[in-house]
Amino acid sequence: MTILWNPSAGSARAGLEAHVVALFRAAGYDAQIIILQKGQDPTASARAASARAEIVVAAGGDGTVSRVAAGVIGTSSVLGVLPIGTLNHFARDLQIPLDIERSVATIVARHIGHVDVGQVNDHVFINNSSIGIYPSIVEVRDELRRQGLHKWPATALATFRVLRRHRGRRVTIEIGGRETVRRTPFVFVGNNQYAVEGIRLGERRRLDQALLYVYAAPRVRARELPKLLMKALLGRVRHSGEFEIVSAPELRLTTAGPRRVRVALDGEVASMTLPLHYRSRPGALRVILPHA
């Protein structure tokens, strides 16, 4: 077993690595920890680890898990998840325990399942990808964090700054040879279906439908998005006429303007060349799941 450890993950703390190694050793596993350094590619590290390890564990948040998963896909290794990030959406949706002792026990039990991943051009994502306001928010947030702000204050300030000036963009969505054009502040592509209303807002019940779900707000200005969020929490967004949802195993996105666009993938931002070719990869990821 090899554990790829992100030391800057949201709930990482001093001494936690040694505690995790001791837990695996007590269960009969000789676990090697590789501390991911700044600038190190988790995908390449996972691919190298897969050549010698039966289990490659991603210890971090969604960004780390996503990058490690991309390196494990197509190998004989299986992905284990130690959710030590801030939000841990992937682990929550798969009902992987967030408690360290219980997540280690889940990995040791080795109940292996297959889940879908999404892919845009040559980039894999496990949760979602988007264009529009969110990549802009991430870039401003990261700059504020480099200036010394903590994550949540930086996120709040970045969101305020982006919403204040963002004017949306003209997007063409092609599904099955049919094109639709709309002006929108964002297009969000989910790996399987996300809840968009009520207490389960932002959750997924399944990751094995072999579908991508596209969410767009074509008639909402960026400054009106907080109001849309409130409607979602109150369970009114589907009937508001402000949110459009379509599903497909494959689609293409293009936008007006430069040929390169910033794309968010599982909380990180990459620059890609248009058009953006999205597709579902059914059952491509072998991952250790809770028995239930």
ABEGO torsion letter per residue (X at the ends): XBBBBBAABAABBBGAAAAAAAAAAAAGBBBBBBBBBBGBBAAAAAAAAAAABABBBBBEBAAAAAAAAAAABGBABBBBBBBABAAGAAAAAAGBBABAAAAAAAAAAGBBBBBBBBBBEABBBAABBBBEAAAAAAAAAAAAAAAGBBAAAAAAAAAAAAAAABAEBBBBBBBGGBBBBBBBABBBBBBEBBBABEAABGBBABAAAGBBBBBBBAABBAAAAAAAAAAAAAGAAAAAGABBBBBBABBBBBBBEBABBBBBBGGBBBBBBOBBBBBBBBGABBBBBBAX
